Amino acid sequence: MLKLKTKSGAKKRFKLIGNGKIKRKKSFKNHLLTKKKKKRKRRLSDFSIVHKSEMKNIKKQLNI
């Protein structure tokens, strides 16, 4: 059987952490930053955990 290729977009966006969960960056921190408050931008720079309903799909893209 053929090997599945890892989706290169998913490889760049998601990272598997030690407890089996997947971390991701938060959105809305790319442009139009002058109108956003410092507190909001600071919170957007943190990583977040992928929701469990999306976990199966992302693991399939990463070949995990």
Secondary structure, DSSP 8 states (H G I E B T S, - for coil): -------HHHHHHEEE-TTS-EEEE-SS-SS--TTS-HHHHHHHTSEEE--HHHHHHHHHHHT-
